[in-house]
Amino acid sequence: MAIHVPDCETLISNYLLTFVANRSNASLSEVEQLIKEQLGPCEDQLFNYLSDTFVYSLISLYCVIMPIGFFGNLCIILLIVTTPKLQKSLNFLLMSLAVSDLILTMCLPWTLNYNISYDYVHGNTLCRAVPPIQGTAVASSIYVLVVMAVERHQAIAHPTHDRALSKKSNMAICIAVVWCLALCFQIPLIVVGQDILIWNGTEPSSFRGISYYTQLHACGEIWSEEQAYSLSIAIIVILYIVPLLLLLVTYARIGYILSVRRPVGNILPARAAARAQRRRRLLLLFVLLVVVFAVFWGPYFIIQCIKACRQGYCSIEAIAYLQWLGHSNVALDPLLYAALHERMREHFFIKLGLVKKLFRSICYCKCRKVKDETLMVRVQEMEASDTTQPSSSNLATVSQRLTTNVNTNMLAATPLSDNRTLKTPQLTFGVNSNNSAPVLPGVIVDDSST
């Protein structure tokens, strides 16, 4: 089931061909063809280490997180952009996280294709573009979480001071700086990343005298083992260990402040309780975002660190599953926003209600247009039947149907607010001497009760 299987050629030594040919009284070409038929396709012998179970399970797992990550983060971005009440500094940080997750989600098909392929076939352009984009999205996410922690610490530790990050312009500048730094970390990958020929030679088989020739490509970086080791360790330290230590210290400080502080001031108890509850839920949201990022990306960074330190072989399937675990963070973040951000959830349902009303109005207009067109067709049919002098039985049937339609539409569209009674008109349909169109009488209202 794995895709992009490279071409392979079966090579048989002359010693084996001569030995078999002498014993079977056959030519060398016949012996070579017979051996290849017995062995089967070279690809089936050499490229069978990606099991169907692994491929199907990985595709299923990515098919779960990709729709949730795409539509969930897109809804968060549109909700904040189109709702002025949500355009606050903290929500800008959440929108930056949603943008990072959305970009990472759009790169997941490339990652899935790479993990279930035996050979890399997408060329240098995507190799130099997609990994740095993914790295930029992940790095921006972790440092936006650090900015969130710092902002919450300043708001809780110094509630009466003027905070620089509370202003929208300052927050926008801070987010831009975070993204620029995240992109700078990926410059080495942009420079040295390319499509690499990692194997060009023969691979021995389990049979003596038989080998397989093939070529394998991969998306990687061209540098020495020492440089690769140094960069791997630097990325793990800069993008995972240091930010997590900063987050741990900051939120520990926030927890200590909240544990020793008591409510002061002349604010009403009910209002103070509601405000404190909103702050606790928002703080819980930020803490869970950090925990989810640390737990889901931690195993992948750890195995990459072990691989870099020992410079040994790691299971391809294990790395692929751990990478999916980190990518599943893009689907969990929107769910956390919906569960813990009360105002965002309220405005989402408001927008959803407006969309439903708009959809219903569009459907109503279309249905009304269809009914009007149907009525016009019937009128035209009656006019046509009028010119052809219809029989009395057909004329009575058409008159009865048209009377029913007109009465139903008028009764539904014109309700009476007083005690007047509505008389059903008697619709007569005949042919005059001038062959003119029939005349439909209006609704007759009895005013005798007023």
N, C-alpha and C positions, 0 to 999 in steps of 0.2 A: 504493500500500500504506500510505502514511502515514495517520494517523487524525486525527479531530477537524478535518475540513475545514470552515471557516466558510461560511455562506451568502454568495452573491455574486449581484449583479444586473448584467446587461449594459445599458449606457446608450448610446443612439444619438442623435446630434445631429439636430435638425430639418433642418438644411441637407442632411445626407446622405440623410435619408428623403425629402425633397422632390425632390432631384435624381434619385434612383433611381425614385421614383414617376412623375415626369414622363416619364422615358425608357421605362418599361415599361407605362405606362397602367394602373397598379394603385393601390389605396388605400394610405394610410400604414400602416395596421395590417397589411395583407398584406405590405408591404415589410419592416416591422419583424420580423414572424414569420419571413419567409424569411431575413433576415440572421442572426437568432439560430440558426436551424436550420443554416445554413452554418458559423457559427462554432463551434457545439457548446456544451456546458455551460460556463458561466463559470468554475466551479471548476477544470476541466481546463486552462484557459488561464492562470489566475492562480496556482494552487498546484501547481506541478510541479517545484519546485526540490529536493525531497527524493526522491532516486532510490530505486527498489526495491532496488538493490544495497546502498545505505547502510542502509535500514531492515532488510532481512533479515540483513545482517551484524551490525548492532548488537544485534538480538534474539538472534542465535546466541551472540554474545560474552557477553551478560548471562546467558543460560541456562546457560553454563558456570560462571560464578563464583558465581551465587546459591545453588545447592544446596551447593556445597563450603563457601562462607562460612557458610551457615546451620547445617548439620549439623556441620561441623568445629568452629566456635566453641562451639556448644551442647554438644558432647561435652567440650570443654576445661573449660567452666564446671561441668558436672555431675561431671566426674572430680575436680576440685579440691574441690568442695563435699562430695562423698561419700567422699573418701579422707583420713583424718586425717594420714597421713604426708606428704601433699602440701600441707598447710595451713601453709605457711611464708611469710615476708614477701615473698620474691622471687616465689613462685608467686602471691601475691595481686596483684602487679603484672601478671603474665601473665594472670590472670583479669580484671583491669580492661581490659587490651587486648582480650581475647576479648569482653567485654561491649560495648566500643566497636565492634568489628567486627560483632558480631551486630546491634546497633542500626542500624548503617549498612547492613547487608545487608537488613534489613527495609524500609528506605526506597528500595532500588534499583528496585522496580517503579514507584514514582512518578517517579523520575528517568528511567527508560527511556520511560515513557509521555510525559513532557514533551519528551524529545528527538526523538521520532518523530511529534509532533503539530504541526499548523499553528496551532492555536488552543488556548488554555488554558481548560478548562471545569470545573475542580475547585473554584473558589470561594475565598473569603478564608481560611476555616478551615485548609485544608490548606496554603495559601500561607504563612500565618504560623506553621505548626507544623513542616512537613517540613524546609525549609531550615535553620532554627535547630537542629533535632535532628541533622541531618547535620553541621552545623558544630561542634556540641558534641562529637559522637563523634570527629571528626577532630582537634579541638584537644586533647581529653583523651588521645588516642593519642600525639600528639607530646610532650606534657608528661609522660606516664607513662614514655616512653622516656628523657626527661631525668632523672627520678627514678631509673630503673634505673642510668643511668650514674653518678650521684652515689653511689648505694649501693655499686656495685661499686668505685668509686674509694676510698671510705672503707674497704671491706673489704680491699682490696689494699694501699693505702698505709699504713694503720694497723691491721694485723691483731690487735694485742693490746689495742687500745682498745675501750671499750664504745661500740657504735654505737647511736644512737637509732633508726635505721630498721630495726634487726634485731628490734625488738619488734613483735609483731603489732598491738597497740593503736596504737602510733605510726604504723605503716604504714597502718592503716585511716584514721586521721585525715589523713594526707598524701594518700591517694587521694581522700578526700572533698573536701579543699581544691582538688585539681587539677580535679575535676569542677565544683565551684562556679565556679572561675575560667574554665573553658571555657564554662560557661553564661553567665557575665557578658559574654563577648565577643560573644554572639549576641543580646543585648538589643536593640540597634538594629534588627536584622532583624525581631524580634518586634513592635516598635513601628510601624515604617514599612512593613513588607511587606504587600502586598495585591494583589488582582486588578486589573490596570491595563488600561484601554482604550488601547492604543498606536496604533491606527489606526482612523479613522472618516471615510472619504472615498472619493474615486475614484482609480483607478489607470489611467493611459492604456495603451492597447493598441498593438500594432504597426500598426493600421489608423487612419487619420485619421478623426476624427469618432466613434470608438467608444472607450468607457472602461468600467471595471468599478468598481462600488461594493461595498465590503465593510467589515466590522468585525473587528478583531483584538484579542485579549486576551493578556496575559502575566502571569506571577507575578514581580513586581519590587518595588522600593522607591521611595517617593515622596520625592525630595529633589532638590536642585540638582545640576548636573554637578560643581561643586567639592566638594560634600559626598560624592558618590559616589566621586570620585577619591581624596579623603582617606581614606575608609573602606577602599577597595580596597588602597591602599598600606599602611595600618596593619595590615590582616589579613595581608597577605603578609609584612610584617616581623615581626609578633608571633608568627604561627603557623608560619612556615617558616624565615625567615633567621636570626633570633635563636636559636631552639632548635637549629638545625643547627650554628651556630657553637659553642654550648655543648657539644653532643655531640662535635664534632670536637676541641675542646680537651681534654675529659675523657678520651676514649678515646685520644688521643695521649699524655696523661699516664700512663694505665694501661699502654699499650704500652711506654713508656720504663721504668717501674718494673719490669715483668716482664722486660725485656731485661737489666737490670743486677743483678737480684736472684738470689741463689743459695740453695738449700734449706739451712736451718739447723735445729738442734734434735735431739732424741733420738728422733724418729719413725722407725719402720722404713722402709727404702727402698721396699719394695713398697707399703706403705700410703701413703707420701708420693707415690709415682708415680701410684697410682690416684686419690688425692684431687686431685692437680694436673691430671690428665687430665680429671676431671669439671669442674673449674673452668674449664679452657680451653674445653671444649665449651659450657659455659654462657655464657662470655664471647663465644665465637663466635656463639652464638644471638643475644645482645643486639646485637652489631655488625651481623649480617645483618638484624635487624629494622630497625635505623636505615638501613642502606643501601637496603633494599627500599622503605622509606617515602620516602626522599629521591629515589630514582631514579624511582619510579612516580608520585609526586605532583609532582615537580619540573616536568615540562613543562606541566602544567595551571596551576600557579602562575605560571610564566614567561609563558605566553600571556595570562593574565589581567592580569599586570603590563603587558605591551606594549599590551594593549587599553585599559587605564586611562590609560597615559601618552600614547598617540597619539590616543586617543578615536576610533578608526577602526573599520572593519568587519573582523570576523574570520569565517572560514568556520564555519558552523554545524556541518558535518560534522566538521571538525578539532577543534573544542571538544568535541563529543560523544565522539569517539574518545579524546581525551586524558583526559576525565573518566572514561571506562571504565578507562583504564590506571591511574588513581589508585584507583578502586574495586576493581580486581583485587587490591589489597593485602589485602583481607579474606579472600581465598581462599588466599593464600600464607602468611599467618601460621600457621594450623593445621598446614600441611605442614612448616613450619620447626620448630614444637614437636615434631611426631612424629619428625622426622629427628634433632634435636640434643638434645632433653631426654630423657635415658635413663630416668630414674625415671618420668617421666610416661608414656613409651611402655610400660614394664613394667607399670605399674598399669592402663593401658588394656587391654592384652591379658589381664590378670587379670580385669578387669570383663567383658570380652568373653567369656571362658570361662565365667564365672558365668551370663551371659545365655544362652549356648548350653545349659548344663546345665538351667537353668530352662525353656527352650523345649522341650528334649527330654522333661523330666518331665511337662510339660503335655500334650505330644503322646502320651506313653505312657499317661497317665491317661485321655485321651479314647479312645485305641484300646482300652484294657482295658474301658472302660465300654461301648463299642460291641459288643465280643465278648460281654460278659455279657448285654447286652440281646438279642443274637442267640440266645444259648443259651436264655434264658428264653422267647423266642418259639417256639423249637423244642419246648421242653418243653410249652408250652401247646398247640401243635399236636398233639403226641402225646396229651395228655390229652383234647383234643377228639375225636381219632380213636378214642380208647379208648371213649368214650361212644357212639360210632356203630358199634361192633363192626366194626373194620377186617378186611379179608381177611388171610389168612396170608402172602401174598406181600408186601403193603405193610408188614405188621407186621415181617417179617424185614428189609426194607430199612431202616426207621426204626431198628430195634434195632442193626443193623450200623453206621449213621452215628453214632448216639449213643455206641456203645461206642468208636469211633475218637476222637471228640472228647474223651471223658472220659479215656481212656488218654493221649492227647497232652498234655492240660492237667496231669494228675497227674505225668507223667514230667518235664515241664518245670519244674513248681513244687516237686517234692519229690525232690531228688537224694539218693542214699544215700552215706554216708561210710564204711561198712565193706564187708565182703565178702558181705553178704546179697544174695540174688537177688530180683528183682521179678517176680512172676507176673502175667501179664495176666488180669484177671478176665473171665469169660464172662458177658456181660450177656444175660439172658433177659427177655423182655418179653411178658407175657401178660395176659389179662383174667380176673380172679377173679369169683367169684359175686356179690360185693358191689359191683362196678363201682368199686373204689377205684383210686387212682393207682398206677402202677408203682413198684417199689422198686429203687433202683440200688445194687448192692453196692459196697463199698469196695475198696481195693487190698489184695491179700493178699501178705504178706511171709513168705518161707520162712526160718525161723530154724534150720534143720537144720545149717547150716554153722558155727554159733557153738558 
